[in-house]
Amino acid sequence: MRTLAFQMPDRGGGPSGPRMRVGRPSRRARTLLMTLGVLAVLAMAFIMFAGFWTDWLWFRSVKYSTVFTTTLWTKIGLFAVFGLLMAGAVGFNIWLAYRLRPPLSAMSMEQQSLDRYRMSVAPYKKWLLLGIAALVGMIAGASAAGQWKTWLMYVNGVPFGQKDPQFHLDVSFYTFDLPWYRFLLGFGFAAVVLSVIAAVVVHYLYGGLRVTSPGARATAAATGHLSVLLGLFVTLKAIAYWLDRYGLAVKSSDFKAADNWTGLRYVDANAYLPAKTILVAIAAICAALFFATLWRRTWQLPVIGFGLMVLSAILIGGLYPAIVQKFQVQPNEQAKESPYVEKNIKATRDAYGIDQADVKDYPGVPQTEDKTKLREAANTTASVRLLDPNIVSPAFQQLQQVKGYYAFPSTLAVDRYSGQDTVIGLRELNIGGIPKNNWINDHFKYTHGYGVVAAKGTTVKDGAPDFTQSDLPSKGMFGTDFEQRIYYGEQTKQYSIVGGPQKELDYSDDKGEKETSYKGDSGVNLDNPVNRAAYALAFSEPQILYSGAIGDGSRILYHRTPKERVEAVAPWLTIDGAPYPAVVDGRIKWIVDAYTTTNGYPYASRTTLGQSTADSLTNSQRAVVAQENQVNYIRNSVKATVDAYDGTVNLYQWDTEDPVLKTWMKAFPGTVKPKSDISKPLMDHLRYPQDLFKVQRELLTRYHVTDPQTFLSGSEAWAVPDDPTTKAGTAVPPYYLSMKMPGQKEKDQVFSLTTTFTPNERDNLSAFMAVNADPGTPDYGKIRILKLPTSKPVDGPKQVQSKFQSEPKIAESIRLLRGGDSEVEYGNLLAVPLDGGMLYVEPVYVRSSGLKYPLLRKVLVTYGNQTAFEDSLEKALNVVFGAEAPTVPTTPVTPPGEGTTTPPTATDPTVKTALDDAKKAIEAAEKARQAGDWAAFGKAQDDIKAALQRAIDAEAKLTTPKPGT
């Protein structure tokens, strides 16, 4: 009887017998609980609705609602399809395992323990089935929704018209198709693995699988079910091996020839590729053995097959390639790898747009002895920009801020107006400078900046910027008849509510404060309670819901930085880190460069955007949005503008051949305007973007070499030099400059972006690079590289800076400029190719203790072996080219705001001897540098410092007042 009692429970139904009555809560308690539950659900629903509704309102306000709807419906579609597929797969296998349960099983201690769980589950088995299926379906659907970009690129992919060198497939297969196939494969693996786990649990719970019970460990039904699932898993593995073959073309690997190497090498083509093909066949056979279990009802063959597949993967997919690498490649690496290196070089140069870079040899030393001609050439070759946009921001701030609630960015922009290089900045709102911070002031009264300030880039006035547009309201070369209010800018990150009952502060002048009310159609209306409630919740600010400052006409402005707005309306673009303002057609426009990228270009090496674009100026304001993105293809395909007054965003197609942009234009039709819509005034202010240039120069440190043998040896690898004007050890930034490169077709100077290179681990100059940055010229985007000889080292930026500071007279003058707690700041060290040599120019600024901004006081110039340190560029060039004698300080050097200081006298015997010793040490250092004797060079540098210190000490004794005087 005891045994029969244990056999009574129904393995599929609920327990028999009367149910125990449990005390129920009172009607009032149930009503209260139900009310609270309904309110909680409504609150959660409104929170979700608020986020959705405010997003929809914002996209509609900027007239990019199709971006919102396309993205939303794509996510919903992917969520629904793949959520249902996953829920169906897991739910079906749970149901099937339950249906295949044995009616009764031999009782044992194991089954007695499981009976309790079966009885507990029985009343809720349908709900458990639905709950588990719904849970895994929601997780899978959310994961699939995150692949909306992958899906849109797959269904809208445009051919590149280029084929990879190994499999001869169009590049679009790797960039658009392969990522989607990999997602599908990953989804399939997840579905099968979850189905196996669910089936095993159900079969075990209902006796289909036994661990300690006597008899067979699995019923025939459970064996067949699980074998089919495992067969599907191995089938997917066979497909994965097949896709892995193509994945070799975009696989990253460590390779001493280049970081982030991508593409097949010798071992990939001759070991991994055949191994993957063999493993496909083995996996297919193994899968067939699993499916055959439906008829054979035994695990023996499939288990043996699976073991052989794993062993083959280890031996063929792991050990064999290692043997090939060790015994075939390493003994003769250059010969084996050269064909694959050549493919990598070609693909990388194509993918980054550096394949047309014009590399020419450059002597590095002057070719003309006629100094008069050289002096004339110095004027016509370049318009040397003395106003450093990275240093003069405090001068703009001090001279043009006007009110504390205005501010300029720490790094100003360089543009050109009427053929003149111009430094320009906007007087933006500084929320931290508001006299009294409160909700009304911060969001209703102080809402915008006001005015443009610009200065000539090549000249100064008494050391300060020579303003061409200034004051408040702004006036000058742009006139006054343009919209000067700045509601959208780099510093404008808080929301503002405008256009309603509350008036805004416009600006202040001698007659007092002027008020205004926003007249633009930007922002979202707050004229109904639903919108106000949604924004009160979205911004966690309940006052938005009930404040009397909000009424008819009130609009809320947010997402106000140019980068933020462009990235929001075009989430498939990567945004340049340095938007810049321009006055175009009576409006202030922010110009934003945007890139299309992919990391699936076969054979092209990858780079990390955040690392490639970092330099001494990169900070929280100037940084690429996609810091960690690894890419191996980039194009400046879109030029975007953001109106500073009404926030209007326009996207213009710039690269008309880019297949990635064409793909996104198919996915989001009508969002990108044709290139022909760019007006002539706007075209005049477009330029070659800095971040693209920095990525290209980083790649060109290695990929300027096209010979595989030379590339592998690394003998001609370059480096981007550190900024010599800072001590941070960060890369020198590229500089905009109007100049004329040797061999350039244009007769006049062209707005260009320039940089220098040095050899690896050395400081001398190895190359100079410039790109034509003016889209109004035929050669826009043309990269020119001047390669200097290795036999005759030419001074690089760090050496030039060191020479400036070690020249005795210059060092002494700088020491005097620092007198009285003044600070000396070195501006951008500009390099200009001139008649075979390199002309270096560096402005020197002085910030005295009495001033809060730096003034340009000196200009350093060097060419060949001549160096000058004068009050103006004109004078310094005259001195360097022998047209004028250098200035010998015979009167005190007076920093701005300081008293006079007696200069040293070179006629004193002690001082004269020390200066002569310093001169000899400098000559010895130069000889040691040219000979490559770095030990002697270091000793000479120490001698220079010691001699200068003796001169300083002697001068100090001379200028110290004697007792009683």
QUIHUUR-V711315 format. One record per backbone hydrogen bond with DSSP energy under -0.5 kcal/mol. NH is the residue of the N-H (numbers start at 0). CO is the residue of the C=O. Records with the same first field share a line. If there is no record, write none. Layout:
NH->CO / CO
//
This chain:
4->0
5->1
6->2 / 3
7->3 / 4
29->25
30->26
31->27
32->28
33->29
34->30
35->31
36->32
37->33
38->34
39->35
40->36
41->37
42->38
43->39
44->40
45->41
46->42
47->43
48->44
49->45
50->46
51->47
52->48
53->49
54->50
55->51
56->52
57->53
58->54
59->55
60->56
61->57
62->59
63->58
66->63
67->63
68->64
69->65
70->66
71->67
72->68
73->69
74->70
75->71
76->72
77->73
78->74
79->75
80->76
81->77
82->77 / 78
83->79
84->80
85->81
86->82
87->83
88->84
89->85
90->86
91->87
92->88
93->89
94->90
95->91
96->92
97->93
98->94
99->95
100->97
111->107
112->108
113->109
114->110
115->111 / 112
116->112
117->113
118->114
119->115
120->116
121->117
122->118
123->120
124->120 / 121
127->123
128->124
129->125
130->126
131->127
132->128
133->129
134->130
135->131
136->132
137->133
138->134
139->135
140->136
141->137
142->138
143->139
144->140
145->141
146->143
147->144
150->146
151->147
152->148
153->149
154->150
155->151
156->152
163->168
167->163
170->161
172->169
173->169 / 170
174->170
175->171
176->171
177->172
179->175 / 176
180->176
181->177
182->178
183->179
184->180
185->181
186->182
187->183
188->184
189->185
190->186
191->187
192->188
193->189
194->190
195->191
196->192
197->193
198->194
199->195
200->196
201->197
202->198
203->199
204->200
205->201
206->203
207->202
208->202
209->216
218->207
222->218
223->219
224->220
225->221
226->222
227->223
228->224
229->225
230->226
231->227
232->228
233->229
234->230
235->231
236->232
237->233
238->234
239->235
240->236
241->237
242->238
243->239
244->240 / 241
245->241
246->242
247->243 / 244
248->245
249->246
250->247
252->260
254->257
257->254
260->252 / 257
262->250
268->264
269->265
270->266
271->266
272->267
274->270
275->271
276->272
277->273
278->274
279->275
280->276
281->277
282->278
283->279
284->280
285->281
286->282
287->283
288->284
289->285
290->286
291->287
292->288 / 289
293->290
294->291
295->291
296->292
302->298
303->299
304->300
305->301
306->302
307->303
308->304
309->305
310->306
311->307
312->308
313->309
314->310
315->311
316->311
317->313
318->313
319->314
321->317
322->318
323->319
324->320
325->321
326->322
327->323
328->323
329->324
331->328
332->329
335->331
336->332
337->333
339->336
340->336
341->337
342->338
343->339
344->340
345->341
346->342
347->343
348->344
349->345
350->346
351->347
352->349
353->348
354->348
356->353
357->782
358->356
359->357 / 784
361->786
363->835
366->834
370->368
373->369
374->370
375->371
376->372
377->373
378->374 / 375
379->375
380->376
381->377
382->737
383->381
385->383 / 456
386->456
387->385
388->386
390->387
391->387
393->390
394->391
395->391
396->392
397->393
398->394
399->395
400->396
402->400
405->402
406->427
411->388 / 409
412->423
414->412 / 421
416->419
419->416
421->414
422->454
423->412 / 421
424->452
426->450
427->406 / 425
429->404
430->428
432->429
433->430
437->435
441->437
442->438
443->439
444->439
445->440
446->444
448->485
449->426
450->483
452->424
453->468
454->422
455->465
456->420
460->463
463->460
465->458
466->464
467->453
468->453
469->474
474->469
476->467
478->475
481->479
482->585
483->481
485->448
486->484 / 643
487->643
488->559
491->488
492->490
495->556
496->442
497->495 / 554
501->548
503->515
504->444
505->503 / 513
506->513
508->511
511->508
513->506
515->503
523->555
525->553
531->527
532->528
533->529
534->530
535->531
536->532
537->533
538->534
539->536
540->535
543->540
544->541
545->541
546->542
549->546
550->548
553->550
554->497
555->523
556->495 / 554
564->560
565->561
566->562
567->563
568->564
569->565
570->567
572->569
573->594
575->592
579->590
581->588
583->581 / 586
586->583
588->581 / 586
589->641
590->579 / 588
591->589 / 639
593->637
594->573
595->634
597->632
601->599
602->248
603->600
605->259
606->630
608->606 / 628
609->626
610->607
611->607
612->608
613->610
615->730
617->614
618->621
622->620
624->574
626->624
628->625
630->606 / 628
631->597
632->597
633->350
634->595
636->634
637->593
638->651
639->591 / 637
640->649
641->589
642->647
643->587
646->642
649->640 / 647
651->638
652->672
653->636
654->636
655->653
657->654
661->657
662->658
663->659
664->660
665->661
666->662
667->663
668->665
670->667
672->650 / 670
676->673
677->674
682->678
683->679
684->681
685->681 / 682
687->772
692->688
693->689
694->690
695->691
696->692
697->693
698->694
699->695
700->696 / 697
701->698
702->698
703->699
704->701
707->705
710->706
711->707
712->708
713->709
714->709
716->713
717->700
718->757
720->718 / 755
722->729
723->721
725->722
731->720
734->753
736->751
737->382
738->736 / 749
739->380
743->740
749->738
751->736
752->770
753->734
754->768
756->766
757->718
758->763
759->716
761->758
764->793
765->756
766->756
767->785
768->754
769->783
770->752
771->781
772->750 / 770
773->750
774->685 / 772
776->773
779->776
780->771
781->778
783->769 / 781
784->357
785->767
786->359 / 784
787->765 / 785
788->361
792->790
793->764
798->762
799->795
800->796
801->797
802->798
803->799
804->800
805->801
806->802
810->806
811->807
812->808
813->809
814->810
815->811
816->812
817->813
818->815
820->817
821->817 / 818
822->846
824->822 / 844
826->842
829->827 / 840
831->838
833->836
836->833
838->831
839->837 / 861
840->829
841->859
842->827
843->857
844->824 / 842
845->854
846->822
847->845
850->847
854->845
855->462
856->843 / 854
857->843
858->869
859->841
860->867
861->839
862->865
863->837
865->862
867->860
869->858
875->871
876->872
877->873
878->874
879->875
880->876
881->878
882->877
883->877
888->886
893->891
894->892
897->894
905->903
907->904
911->907
912->908
913->909
914->910
915->911
916->912
917->913
918->914
919->915
920->916
921->917
922->918
923->919
924->920
925->921
926->922
927->923
928->924
929->925
930->926
931->927 / 928
932->927
933->931
936->932
937->933
938->934
939->935
940->936
941->937
942->938
943->939
944->940
945->941
946->942
947->943
948->944
949->945
950->946
951->947
952->948
953->949
954->950
955->951
956->952
957->953
958->954
959->955
964->961
//
